Amino acid sequence: MYTCTSCGEKHEDMPALCFATPDPYNKLSEEERIAYQAECDSDFCIIRYPDQTDHFIRAVLLIPIIGHEETLEYGVWVSVSEKSFNDYQSDFHDNPENVVYFGRICNWLPPYESDTFGLHCNVVTQSDNRRPLLQLHQGSEHPLVHDFYHGIEYAEAQARIEAAFGADY
């Protein structure tokens, strides 16, 4: 059981491992954020570089826990095309279910030693104001893709939570 830092309530399930912003936004200095007119809130982020504009949306990546109904949840950012970004944003409060966009993960997820940034995924919308779910593309040798399709042990999920929140989460 843990007390949620967002709502202040106690929960029985595991806390989500969430990223407040995409890594490219994190790497910008305050001056660069101003110069590139970078905007980021809890669900959308845009960075307007001189030669391109990057669009990001926040999504949920669920890793199955072997032998349990519970999953390990990551709140991650994905880059999407301008069209996908605009479509998703325009229907944000009334998104139809199962609309699929192509995306790339834009956070490095511990504990993976090889970078998770740029892994290909489908971004699948959910209804009722829920963030979209990610489906990682098969064919990659990346350990995250393996874990997504085959699951992780409960002890490994616990270790990841403890590494992020401490032993007393």
Residue, then its C-alpha position, 0 to 999 in steps of 0.5 A: m500500500y502507498t499514498c499517492t503523491s497526486c491525489g493523496e489517497k492510499h492505493e493497494d496496487m503498485p504506483a506508476l513510474c511516470f515521466a513529467t516531460p519527454d527527454p528532449y524537453n528535459k535537455l533544453s535549458e530555460e533559454e532554449r525553451i524560450a527560444y524554441q517556444a517549447e510548451c509542455d503540460s501534463d499531456f502535450c508537449i511541442i518543441r519548435y526548433p528552427d528546422q522542425t517542430d517535434h510533437f509529443i503526447r503522454a501515454v501508458l506502457l503496461i508491462p505484465i507481471i508474470g502470474h499476476e493480474e497486476t501490471l507495472e505501469y510506465g507513464v511515458w512520452v511518445s513523439v508523433s506526427e503533427k497530424s496525429f498530434n492535432d487529431y489526438q488533441s482535437d478529440f482529447h476530452d472525447n477520444p474515440e477508442n482504438v484510434v491508432y497512431f505511430g509513435r516513438i518512445c521519448n524517455w529513457l526507462p530505467p533499469y534498461e541499460s540500452d536506450t529505450f528512446g526511439l523504440h517504435c510503438n503504436v499509440v492506441t487511444q482509450s475513451d473516458n479521458r484515459r491516456p492512450l496505451l502503447q503497443l511496442h512493435q515486435g521485431s526489436e531485440h530490445p529487452l523492453v520489447h521482450d518484457f512487454y510481450h513476455g512479462i517480468e517477475y513480481a520481484e523485478a517489478q517491486a525492485r523497479i518501484e523501490a528504485a524509483f520511490g524507495a523501500d517504503y513507497 
